[in-house]
């Protein structure tokens, strides 16, 4: 019995040592990638085996972990090897957006968060000096003006709201703000822009009118006006959401905007 326990303890110790070695190799691969430009050749498998002093199975396990995080790309064959890579926003936002969906988060609470983020983003966007981004917003505003008298389908409305949200986030110059807005607009209800589905026609028209004024406020660098208009647009959506949540035409929400 003692011999069996000793064997079990030895096996556990070996497993822990192997896991520790994999974790160390993961960290070294991450450091190697982050210390190189995207696309740089970090070495062949044999090069890395020699550099890290680990076994082939350890390197393969570590490489799978780092590759799943989009920090390296492993290519096979001639001219293959390990290359530095970088995650893109789409890689980063999918998991938290899915988490929100699985948690059955209340759309009213989600909208409260969106309101805070977008209002802040609108004010920051008005300080943007990037000529290319400002040109994109000017083109977007011109399109909004041209389509002012044309009714929008739900899909078109969702596309419009997502476009202005992401453009303001990009113009904010704040990567964290941009990431959180991307996450919330990848979250199921906001990909369909649920707040607009049951909004009265008059409120929908007012939101569209305010959208042009929002673009204008940002382009004229009026941060206070941009934030205020964005908040007013959000309030119209919140009113519709709260009415739906309480079943009444003037429903109220405890945490609503």
VMD Tcl script that draws the C-alpha trace (Angstrom):
set ca {
  {0.00 0.00 0.00}
  {2.83 2.38 0.85}
  {4.45 1.64 -2.51}
  {1.23 2.55 -4.33}
  {0.93 5.82 -2.40}
  {4.56 6.67 -3.19}
  {3.95 6.00 -6.89}
  {0.80 8.18 -6.82}
  {2.64 11.00 -5.09}
  {5.48 10.77 -7.60}
  {3.03 10.85 -10.50}
  {1.31 13.93 -9.04}
  {4.66 15.65 -8.56}
  {5.67 14.88 -12.15}
  {2.34 16.22 -13.44}
  {2.71 19.43 -11.45}
  {6.26 19.89 -12.71}
  {5.10 19.43 -16.30}
  {2.24 21.91 -15.82}
  {4.65 24.42 -14.31}
  {7.03 24.00 -17.24}
  {4.18 24.54 -19.72}
  {3.08 27.68 -17.85}
  {6.63 29.04 -17.90}
  {6.92 28.31 -21.61}
  {3.60 30.07 -22.23}
  {4.93 33.17 -20.49}
  {8.17 33.07 -22.45}
  {6.34 32.70 -25.75}
  {4.07 35.63 -24.86}
  {7.06 37.79 -23.91}
  {8.83 36.81 -27.13}
  {5.79 37.75 -29.23}
  {5.13 41.04 -27.45}
  {8.78 41.97 -27.83}
  {8.52 41.58 -31.60}
  {6.52 43.30 -34.31}
  {3.42 41.59 -35.65}
  {4.32 39.00 -38.28}
  {7.94 38.64 -37.10}
  {9.43 35.16 -37.36}
  {10.14 34.02 -33.80}
  {11.91 30.84 -34.83}
  {11.35 27.30 -35.97}
  {10.15 24.66 -33.54}
  {13.71 23.38 -33.20}
  {15.00 26.91 -32.58}
  {12.51 27.40 -29.75}
  {13.20 23.97 -28.27}
  {16.87 24.93 -27.99}
  {16.12 28.47 -26.77}
  {13.68 27.40 -24.05}
  {15.32 24.10 -23.15}
  {12.01 22.22 -23.01}
  {10.62 19.05 -24.50}
  {8.70 18.97 -27.76}
  {5.36 18.09 -26.03}
  {5.83 21.00 -23.60}
  {6.46 23.45 -26.43}
  {3.47 22.18 -28.38}
  {1.13 22.54 -25.38}
  {2.41 26.03 -24.65}
  {2.16 27.06 -28.30}
  {-1.50 25.94 -28.44}
  {-2.32 28.12 -25.42}
  {-0.59 31.19 -26.82}
  {-1.98 30.63 -30.32}
  {-5.52 30.45 -28.89}
  {-4.88 33.92 -27.47}
  {-3.90 35.12 -30.97}
  {-0.39 36.11 -29.87}
  {1.40 33.65 -32.15}
  {0.66 31.87 -35.40}
  {2.18 28.45 -36.07}
  {2.80 27.67 -39.74}
  {3.73 24.24 -41.04}
  {5.98 23.20 -43.88}
  {8.63 25.11 -45.83}
  {9.17 28.64 -44.48}
  {7.06 27.65 -41.50}
  {7.68 28.24 -37.83}
  {6.25 30.44 -35.11}
  {5.30 34.04 -35.92}
  {4.26 36.95 -33.72}
  {0.58 37.78 -34.00}
  {-1.91 40.13 -32.35}
  {-5.57 39.66 -31.41}
  {-8.13 41.81 -33.19}
  {-11.17 43.37 -31.54}
  {-13.49 40.66 -32.88}
  {-11.43 38.01 -31.06}
  {-11.61 39.90 -27.79}
  {-15.30 40.90 -27.72}
  {-16.96 37.60 -28.56}
  {-16.45 35.89 -25.18}
  {-17.80 38.69 -22.94}
  {-20.67 39.35 -25.36}
  {-21.59 35.66 -25.20}
  {-21.29 35.76 -21.41}
  {-23.83 38.61 -21.27}
  {-26.23 36.64 -23.44}
  {-25.88 33.50 -21.29}
  {-26.51 35.55 -18.15}
  {-29.84 36.74 -19.60}
  {-28.90 40.29 -18.71}
  {-31.81 42.72 -18.50}
  {-31.89 44.86 -21.67}
  {-32.82 47.92 -19.56}
  {-29.66 47.50 -17.47}
  {-27.59 46.98 -20.59}
  {-29.03 50.15 -22.09}
  {-28.18 52.12 -18.93}
  {-24.56 51.10 -19.46}
  {-24.67 51.91 -23.17}
  {-26.08 55.37 -22.38}
  {-23.20 56.19 -20.04}
  {-20.57 54.96 -22.49}
  {-22.03 56.64 -25.57}
  {-22.60 59.98 -23.85}
  {-18.97 60.00 -22.74}
  {-17.80 58.87 -26.18}
  {-19.78 61.66 -27.88}
  {-18.06 64.32 -25.77}
  {-14.62 62.85 -26.45}
  {-15.35 62.45 -30.17}
  {-15.86 66.21 -30.41}
  {-12.20 66.67 -29.44}
  {-10.96 64.29 -32.16}
  {-8.40 65.81 -34.51}
  {-8.04 62.81 -36.83}
  {-8.95 64.16 -40.29}
  {-9.84 60.75 -41.69}
  {-12.23 59.96 -38.82}
  {-13.82 63.40 -39.05}
  {-14.31 62.87 -42.80}
  {-16.02 59.55 -42.12}
  {-18.37 61.23 -39.65}
  {-19.12 64.03 -42.13}
  {-20.00 61.43 -44.78}
  {-22.13 59.55 -42.26}
  {-23.96 62.76 -41.30}
  {-24.58 63.62 -44.95}
  {-26.06 60.16 -45.48}
  {-28.32 60.62 -42.44}
  {-29.54 63.94 -43.88}
  {-30.24 62.41 -47.31}
  {-32.27 59.59 -45.80}
  {-34.16 61.76 -43.30}
  {-37.49 61.47 -45.10}
  {-37.12 57.77 -45.94}
  {-38.56 55.27 -43.45}
  {-36.00 52.87 -41.95}
  {-36.45 49.15 -41.58}
  {-35.49 47.67 -38.18}
  {-32.35 46.22 -39.75}
  {-31.36 49.60 -41.19}
  {-32.00 51.31 -37.86}
  {-29.82 48.76 -36.06}
  {-27.05 49.24 -38.63}
  {-27.23 53.03 -38.22}
  {-27.10 52.92 -34.42}
  {-24.20 50.47 -34.42}
  {-22.28 52.54 -36.96}
  {-22.54 55.83 -35.03}
  {-21.73 54.13 -31.72}
  {-18.59 52.49 -33.06}
  {-17.49 55.60 -34.95}
  {-17.83 57.78 -31.84}
  {-15.92 55.18 -29.84}
  {-13.12 55.19 -32.41}
  {-13.04 58.98 -32.42}
  {-12.88 59.06 -28.62}
  {-9.25 57.93 -28.72}
  {-9.94 55.70 -25.71}
  {-9.24 52.01 -26.50}
  {-10.97 50.81 -23.32}
  {-14.13 52.74 -24.18}
  {-14.00 51.40 -27.73}
  {-13.66 47.83 -26.44}
  {-16.62 48.08 -24.05}
  {-18.85 49.61 -26.72}
  {-17.82 46.85 -29.14}
  {-18.75 44.24 -26.53}
  {-22.18 45.73 -25.85}
  {-22.96 46.13 -29.54}
  {-22.01 42.49 -30.12}
  {-24.42 41.50 -27.32}
  {-27.52 39.98 -28.95}
  {-30.26 42.58 -28.29}
  {-28.07 45.47 -29.42}
  {-27.11 43.79 -32.69}
  {-30.83 44.07 -33.48}
  {-31.10 47.38 -31.56}
  {-34.09 46.16 -29.53}
  {-34.93 49.61 -28.04}
  {-36.22 50.74 -31.46}
  {-38.61 47.88 -32.14}
  {-41.56 49.20 -30.15}
  {-40.66 52.90 -30.14}
  {-43.50 55.22 -31.24}
  {-43.01 56.66 -34.71}
  {-42.74 60.21 -33.36}
  {-39.91 59.21 -31.04}
  {-38.14 57.35 -33.85}
  {-38.32 60.43 -36.05}
  {-36.97 62.58 -33.21}
  {-34.05 60.19 -32.70}
  {-33.20 60.40 -36.39}
  {-33.43 64.21 -36.32}
  {-31.18 64.33 -33.27}
  {-28.69 62.01 -34.95}
  {-27.89 64.65 -37.57}
  {-27.51 67.27 -34.82}
  {-25.22 64.88 -32.95}
  {-22.94 64.56 -35.97}
  {-22.96 68.33 -36.40}
  {-22.10 68.96 -32.74}
  {-19.13 66.58 -32.93}
  {-17.89 68.11 -36.19}
  {-18.16 71.65 -34.76}
  {-16.23 70.44 -31.69}
  {-19.05 71.23 -29.26}
  {-18.42 68.48 -26.70}
  {-21.14 69.58 -24.27}
  {-23.80 69.69 -26.98}
  {-22.68 66.32 -28.39}
  {-22.95 64.66 -24.97}
  {-26.33 66.30 -24.31}
  {-27.80 65.26 -27.67}
  {-26.50 61.72 -27.26}
  {-28.13 61.58 -23.84}
  {-31.45 62.82 -25.24}
  {-31.39 60.15 -27.94}
  {-30.70 57.52 -25.29}
  {-33.55 58.82 -23.15}
  {-35.99 58.22 -25.99}
  {-34.84 54.60 -26.25}
  {-34.98 54.20 -22.45}
  {-38.58 55.47 -22.41}
  {-39.55 52.83 -24.97}
  {-37.72 50.09 -23.08}
  {-39.26 51.03 -19.75}
  {-42.74 51.16 -21.23}
  {-42.22 47.65 -22.55}
  {-40.79 46.41 -19.26}
  {-43.73 47.69 -17.18}
  {-46.46 47.13 -19.75}
  {-47.61 50.75 -19.69}
  {-47.27 53.63 -22.14}
  {-45.33 55.75 -19.65}
  {-43.65 52.95 -17.76}
  {-40.84 53.72 -15.38}
  {-37.71 51.76 -14.64}
  {-35.97 51.75 -11.33}
  {-32.58 52.14 -12.94}
  {-33.65 53.54 -16.29}
  {-31.99 56.51 -18.04}
}
mol new
graphics top color blue
foreach p $ca { graphics top sphere $p radius 0.5 }
foreach p [lrange $ca 0 end-1] q [lrange $ca 1 end] { graphics top cylinder $p $q radius 0.2 }
display resetview
